[in-house]
Amino acid sequence: MPILEAQPAILVLADGSVYRGWSFGAKGTALGEVVFNTGMTGYQEVLTDPSYCGQIVTFTYPELGNTGVNPDDEESSRVQVKAAVARNICRRPSNWRSTQSLPDYLQQQHVVGIYGVDTRAITRKIRTVGAMNGAVSTEILNANELLVELQSAPEMVGLNLVPQVTTQDTYEWSEPTQSVWEFRPPPQTESDGERPLTVVAIDFGVKRNILRRLASYGCRVVVVPANASAEEILQYDPDGIFLSNGPGDPAAVSEGITTAKELLNTQKPMFGICLGHQILGLSLGGETFKLKFGHRGLNQPAGLEHRVEITSQNHGFALSADSLGADVEITHLNLNDRTVAGMRHKSLPMFSVQYHPEASPGPHDADYLFEQFIAAMRQNRQEKTAKLG
């Protein structure tokens, strides 16, 4: 669409900053926390990642939509972001997998987008001042009026967004990573002649590719709602319990923290990613805090003791290292700011990471963590069988 035919749009930040551009996607007004993502690829996965619920995402890469969208790259059943902010957008994508253009996709999903703004200036503002609420609108083009409207948006601290993204019903997931995209075929393991390893995944806003990775390793994956009780989870006799990623303030997810604390006493292997990592930390008595502008991108270095992984990250909160007790060992730090990026319990079969080993999008350096989870479940099953025998 020629720029002269595009509909005007406006982005206003809570500090009064104003950015005028053009609309792509749906018409309307969206309020949320404005954050930025530094990935050069994977915009569709970002848009559909439930961890971005309640947020307006600014993409720092200057071109958006060149490869269109397709059903295979969706990380959930819908676009989760409140709005998208871009420098330039492509209305005529070129990719053999594309089934739709990005603007048409956002319009179909009733999600507002703004382009033609200086995303570099927006990113510098957030890095300097910190993540803050903002509003994108194609309806209210008066900045002062939109700023008044913005006052009704809740702050992210203390906000529990999990009920908006979790499944309402328990279901089983069996789809593995597509063989044509299998970047790291799971190692062949000898069968113990029994049922597959059963993993109960607590859905705080789980990405589909996490479930695919678990299925690729031969697991029976049962996905339960975030408010499932420990008793309900244990009814499936799981070999392991997985706590998923998700949005909002982890300290506000009180039901999940209580359930995790109860499950720790079962001695079953537990693995947490992102919000699940934070919930496990909180269940152990730790504390979380809000980062100034968060970690959102595909090239975040994480490691410890001369070992570095390049990781995909998406979070605005972090565990306080000083709040973790002597029973917890920090296994990874974010090497940009030294915040906690991974931990394990010294006596319980529990570990977690603040980043996304399932990639989609992102590097595959950390896929080995799924192997560790599988190994812990196999060991736990063998020990259980030995006791019964």
C-alpha positions as CSV (number, residue, x, y, z in Angstrom):
1,M,0.0,0.0,0.0
2,P,1.5,3.4,-0.9
3,I,2.3,5.6,2.1
4,L,-0.3,8.2,0.9
5,E,-3.0,5.6,1.1
6,A,-2.0,4.3,4.6
7,Q,-4.0,5.2,7.6
8,P,-2.2,7.3,10.2
9,A,-1.4,5.7,13.6
10,I,0.3,6.9,16.8
11,L,2.3,5.5,19.6
12,V,2.4,7.3,22.9
13,L,4.6,6.2,25.8
14,A,3.7,6.8,29.5
15,D,6.4,9.5,29.8
16,G,4.7,11.5,27.1
17,S,6.9,10.6,24.1
18,V,5.1,10.6,20.8
19,Y,5.8,8.6,17.7
20,R,3.7,9.1,14.6
21,G,3.5,6.5,11.8
22,W,1.1,4.5,9.7
23,S,-1.2,1.6,10.4
24,F,-0.8,-2.0,9.4
25,G,-3.1,-4.7,10.7
26,A,-6.3,-4.0,12.5
27,K,-7.9,-0.6,13.4
28,G,-8.3,0.2,17.0
29,T,-6.4,1.2,20.2
30,A,-4.1,-1.1,22.2
31,L,-2.6,-0.5,25.7
32,G,0.2,-2.4,27.2
33,E,3.8,-2.5,28.3
34,V,6.2,-1.4,25.5
35,V,9.2,-3.7,25.1
36,F,11.7,-4.4,22.3
37,N,12.9,-7.6,20.7
38,T,16.4,-7.7,19.1
39,G,15.9,-10.9,16.9
40,M,16.5,-10.6,13.2
41,T,14.1,-13.5,12.5
42,G,11.1,-15.2,14.0
43,Y,8.6,-12.4,14.2
44,Q,5.7,-14.7,13.8
45,E,6.9,-16.9,16.7
46,V,7.3,-13.7,18.8
47,L,3.9,-12.5,18.0
48,T,2.2,-15.8,19.0
49,D,4.3,-16.5,22.0
50,P,2.0,-16.3,25.1
51,S,4.9,-14.8,27.2
52,Y,4.2,-11.5,25.3
53,C,0.6,-11.3,26.4
54,G,-0.1,-7.8,27.6
55,Q,2.8,-6.2,25.8
56,I,3.4,-4.0,22.8
57,V,6.5,-5.4,21.0
58,T,8.9,-3.1,19.1
59,F,11.0,-5.0,16.6
60,T,14.5,-3.6,16.3
61,Y,15.2,-5.3,13.0
62,P,14.1,-2.8,10.4
63,E,12.3,-5.1,8.0
64,L,9.2,-7.0,9.1
65,G,7.0,-9.4,7.1
66,N,9.4,-10.3,4.3
67,T,8.7,-14.0,4.6
68,G,5.0,-13.7,5.4
69,V,3.3,-16.0,7.9
70,N,2.3,-19.7,7.9
71,P,0.4,-22.0,10.3
72,D,3.5,-24.1,11.1
73,D,5.4,-21.2,12.8
74,E,2.6,-20.3,15.3
75,E,3.6,-20.8,18.9
76,S,0.0,-20.7,20.1
77,S,-3.5,-20.5,18.6
78,R,-3.5,-16.7,18.2
79,V,-1.4,-13.6,18.2
80,Q,-0.7,-12.8,21.9
81,V,0.9,-9.3,21.7
82,K,-1.3,-6.2,22.2
83,A,0.3,-4.4,19.2
84,A,3.4,-4.6,17.0
85,V,5.8,-1.7,16.2
86,A,8.0,-1.8,13.1
87,R,10.2,0.5,11.0
88,N,9.3,-1.0,7.6
89,I,6.8,-3.7,6.7
90,C,6.4,-5.9,3.7
91,R,2.9,-6.4,2.1
92,R,4.1,-8.8,-0.6
93,P,6.1,-11.6,1.1
94,S,8.4,-13.9,-0.8
95,N,8.7,-17.4,0.7
96,W,7.6,-20.8,-0.4
97,R,6.0,-21.5,3.0
98,S,4.1,-18.2,3.2
99,T,0.3,-18.5,3.2
100,Q,-0.5,-14.9,4.2
101,S,1.1,-11.4,4.5
102,L,1.9,-10.1,8.0
103,P,-0.5,-7.1,7.7
104,D,-3.4,-9.3,6.6
105,Y,-2.6,-11.8,9.4
106,L,-2.7,-9.0,12.1
107,Q,-5.9,-7.6,10.6
108,Q,-7.5,-11.1,10.7
109,Q,-6.3,-11.5,14.3
110,H,-7.7,-8.0,15.3
111,V,-4.2,-6.8,16.4
112,V,-3.1,-3.2,15.8
113,G,0.3,-2.5,14.2
114,I,2.2,0.8,13.6
115,Y,5.1,1.2,11.1
116,G,7.1,4.1,9.8
117,V,8.3,5.1,13.3
118,D,11.9,5.4,14.5
119,T,12.2,2.0,16.3
120,R,15.9,2.8,17.1
121,A,14.8,5.9,19.1
122,I,12.1,3.9,20.8
123,T,14.6,1.2,21.8
124,R,17.1,3.7,23.1
125,K,14.3,5.4,25.1
126,I,13.3,2.0,26.8
127,R,17.0,1.1,27.4
128,T,17.5,4.5,29.1
129,V,14.3,5.0,31.0
130,G,13.1,1.4,31.3
131,A,10.1,-0.6,30.0
132,M,6.9,1.4,30.4
133,N,3.3,1.4,29.4
134,G,2.3,2.7,26.0
135,A,-0.6,3.0,23.6
136,V,-1.0,2.4,19.9
137,S,-4.0,3.8,18.1
138,T,-5.5,4.4,14.7
139,E,-8.6,6.0,16.4
140,I,-7.2,8.5,18.9
141,L,-4.6,10.5,17.0
142,N,-4.5,13.3,19.6
143,A,-1.4,12.5,21.8
144,N,-2.8,14.1,24.9
145,E,-6.1,12.3,24.6
146,L,-4.3,9.0,24.1
147,L,-2.1,9.7,27.1
148,V,-5.2,10.1,29.2
149,E,-6.5,6.8,27.8
150,L,-3.2,5.1,28.7
151,Q,-3.7,5.9,32.4
152,S,-6.2,3.0,32.6
153,A,-3.5,0.4,31.7
154,P,-2.3,-1.7,34.6
155,E,1.4,-1.9,35.5
156,M,3.2,-5.2,34.9
157,V,4.4,-5.5,38.5
158,G,1.8,-7.5,40.4
159,L,0.0,-8.5,37.3
160,N,-1.0,-12.1,36.9
161,L,-1.6,-12.7,33.1
162,V,-1.5,-16.5,33.2
163,P,-5.3,-17.0,33.4
164,Q,-5.5,-15.2,30.0
165,V,-3.2,-17.7,28.2
166,T,-3.4,-21.1,30.0
167,T,-5.5,-23.9,28.6
168,Q,-8.9,-24.4,30.1
169,D,-8.9,-28.2,29.6
170,T,-6.3,-30.9,30.0
171,Y,-5.1,-32.5,26.8
172,E,-2.4,-34.7,25.4
173,W,0.2,-33.4,22.9
174,S,1.8,-35.9,20.5
175,E,3.1,-33.8,17.6
176,P,7.0,-34.0,17.5
177,T,9.3,-31.5,15.7
178,Q,8.7,-31.9,12.0
179,S,11.4,-34.2,10.6
180,V,12.3,-31.8,7.8
181,W,13.1,-29.2,10.5
182,E,14.7,-31.6,13.0
183,F,17.9,-29.6,13.9
184,R,19.2,-32.1,16.4
185,P,17.6,-35.6,16.3
186,P,17.1,-37.0,19.8
187,P,19.6,-39.7,20.6
188,Q,18.4,-43.3,20.3
189,T,17.8,-44.8,23.7
190,E,17.1,-48.3,24.7
191,S,13.5,-49.0,25.5
192,D,12.8,-50.4,29.0
193,G,9.9,-52.3,27.6
194,E,7.4,-50.2,29.6
195,R,5.1,-47.3,28.8
196,P,6.7,-44.1,27.4
197,L,7.9,-41.5,30.0
198,T,5.0,-39.4,31.0
199,V,5.5,-35.7,31.4
200,V,2.8,-33.5,32.9
201,A,3.3,-30.0,31.6
202,I,1.8,-27.2,33.6
203,D,0.6,-24.6,31.1
204,F,1.4,-21.1,32.3
205,G,1.5,-20.0,28.6
206,V,3.4,-22.8,27.0
207,K,5.0,-22.5,23.5
208,R,4.1,-25.3,21.1
209,N,7.8,-26.0,20.3
210,I,8.5,-26.9,23.9
211,L,5.8,-29.6,23.6
212,R,7.2,-30.7,20.3
213,R,10.7,-31.2,21.8
214,L,9.3,-33.3,24.6
215,A,7.3,-35.4,22.1
216,S,10.4,-35.7,19.9
217,Y,12.2,-37.4,22.8
218,G,9.4,-40.0,23.0
219,C,7.5,-38.6,25.9
220,R,3.8,-38.9,26.5
221,V,2.9,-35.2,27.2
222,V,-0.1,-34.3,29.3
223,V,-0.8,-30.6,29.4
224,V,-2.8,-29.3,32.4
225,P,-4.2,-25.8,33.3
226,A,-2.1,-23.5,35.4
227,N,-4.5,-23.9,38.3
228,A,-4.3,-27.7,38.4
229,S,-3.6,-28.9,41.9
230,A,-0.7,-31.2,42.9
231,E,-3.2,-33.9,43.5
232,E,-4.7,-33.6,40.0
233,I,-1.2,-33.6,38.5
234,L,-0.1,-36.7,40.4
235,Q,-3.2,-38.6,39.2
236,Y,-1.3,-39.1,35.9
237,D,1.6,-40.8,37.7
238,P,4.1,-38.6,35.9
239,D,7.7,-39.6,35.5
240,G,8.5,-35.8,35.4
241,I,6.8,-32.5,35.7
242,F,7.5,-29.5,33.4
243,L,6.7,-25.9,34.3
244,S,6.2,-23.7,31.2
245,N,7.0,-20.2,30.2
246,G,4.3,-17.5,30.5
247,P,3.6,-13.8,30.9
248,G,3.3,-11.3,33.7
249,D,4.8,-11.0,37.2
250,P,5.8,-14.4,38.5
251,A,5.3,-13.4,42.1
252,A,1.6,-12.9,41.3
253,V,1.1,-16.5,40.2
254,S,0.3,-17.7,43.7
255,E,-1.5,-20.9,42.7
256,G,1.4,-22.0,40.6
257,I,3.9,-21.3,43.4
258,T,1.9,-23.3,45.9
259,T,1.5,-26.2,43.6
260,A,5.2,-26.2,42.7
261,K,6.1,-26.2,46.4
262,E,3.9,-29.2,47.0
263,L,5.3,-31.1,44.0
264,L,8.9,-30.6,45.2
265,N,8.2,-33.0,48.0
266,T,7.3,-35.8,45.6
267,Q,11.0,-36.3,44.5
268,K,9.8,-36.4,40.9
269,P,12.1,-34.7,38.3
270,M,11.0,-31.1,37.6
271,F,12.1,-28.9,34.8
272,G,11.2,-25.2,34.4
273,I,11.6,-22.7,31.6
274,C,11.3,-18.9,31.9
275,L,8.2,-18.2,34.1
276,G,8.4,-21.9,35.2
277,H,12.0,-21.2,36.3
278,Q,10.9,-18.2,38.3
279,I,8.0,-20.1,39.9
280,L,10.3,-22.9,41.0
281,G,12.7,-20.3,42.5
282,L,9.8,-18.6,44.3
283,S,8.6,-22.0,45.6
284,L,12.0,-22.6,47.1
285,G,11.7,-19.3,49.1
286,G,13.5,-17.1,46.5
287,E,12.4,-13.6,45.4
288,T,12.0,-12.0,41.9
289,F,12.5,-8.5,40.7
290,K,11.6,-6.5,37.6
291,L,14.4,-5.9,35.1
292,K,14.9,-2.4,33.8
293,F,14.0,-3.4,30.2
294,G,14.2,-7.2,30.2
295,H,16.0,-9.7,27.9
296,R,14.2,-10.3,24.6
297,G,16.2,-11.6,21.7
298,L,17.9,-14.6,20.1
299,N,21.5,-13.8,21.0
300,Q,21.7,-13.6,24.8
301,P,24.9,-15.2,26.2
302,A,24.4,-17.4,29.2
303,G,26.9,-19.6,31.0
304,L,29.2,-20.2,33.9
305,E,32.8,-21.3,34.4
306,H,34.1,-20.7,30.8
307,R,31.1,-22.3,29.2
308,V,28.9,-20.1,27.1
309,E,25.6,-20.8,25.3
310,I,23.9,-18.4,22.9
311,T,20.3,-18.4,23.9
312,S,16.8,-17.2,23.1
313,Q,15.3,-15.1,25.9
314,N,12.1,-13.4,26.6
315,H,11.5,-12.1,30.2
316,G,11.1,-8.9,32.1
317,F,11.6,-10.4,35.6
318,A,14.5,-12.3,37.2
319,L,15.3,-14.3,40.3
320,S,17.4,-12.6,42.9
321,A,20.6,-14.6,43.4
322,D,20.9,-13.5,47.0
323,S,17.5,-14.8,47.8
324,L,18.2,-18.4,46.8
325,G,19.2,-20.6,49.7
326,A,22.2,-22.8,50.2
327,D,20.4,-25.8,48.7
328,V,20.2,-24.1,45.3
329,E,23.2,-24.0,42.9
330,I,23.3,-21.3,40.2
331,T,24.2,-23.1,36.9
332,H,23.9,-20.2,34.4
333,L,24.2,-16.4,34.5
334,N,23.1,-14.0,31.8
335,L,26.6,-12.8,30.8
336,N,25.4,-9.3,29.9
337,D,24.1,-8.3,33.3
338,R,25.0,-11.3,35.6
339,T,21.4,-12.1,36.5
340,V,20.4,-15.7,37.2
341,A,19.8,-17.7,34.0
342,G,19.8,-21.2,35.4
343,M,19.7,-23.2,38.6
344,R,19.4,-26.6,40.1
345,H,18.6,-28.0,43.5
346,K,21.5,-29.8,45.2
347,S,19.4,-32.7,46.6
348,L,16.1,-32.7,44.7
349,P,15.8,-33.7,41.0
350,M,14.9,-30.1,39.9
351,F,16.5,-27.7,37.5
352,S,15.4,-24.7,35.5
353,V,16.6,-22.0,33.1
354,Q,15.6,-18.5,32.4
355,Y,16.0,-18.9,28.6
356,H,14.3,-21.0,25.9
357,P,16.2,-24.2,24.9
358,E,13.4,-25.1,22.5
359,A,14.4,-22.2,20.2
360,S,11.7,-21.4,17.7
361,P,13.1,-18.8,17.1
362,G,16.6,-18.9,18.2
363,P,19.9,-21.0,18.5
364,H,19.9,-24.6,19.4
365,D,22.8,-24.6,21.8
366,A,20.7,-25.6,24.8
367,D,18.6,-28.5,23.5
368,Y,20.7,-30.8,25.6
369,L,18.6,-29.7,28.6
370,F,15.8,-31.8,27.3
371,E,18.2,-34.7,27.3
372,Q,19.0,-34.0,30.9
373,F,15.3,-34.0,31.8
374,I,14.8,-37.3,30.0
375,A,17.8,-38.8,31.8
376,A,16.5,-37.7,35.2
377,M,13.1,-39.2,34.5
378,R,14.7,-42.5,33.4
379,Q,16.8,-42.7,36.5
380,N,13.9,-41.9,38.7
381,R,11.8,-44.6,37.1
382,Q,14.6,-47.2,37.5
383,E,15.1,-46.3,41.2
384,K,11.3,-46.6,41.7
385,T,11.3,-50.0,40.0
386,A,14.2,-51.2,42.0
387,K,12.5,-50.3,45.3
388,L,9.3,-52.1,44.2
389,G,11.3,-55.1,43.0
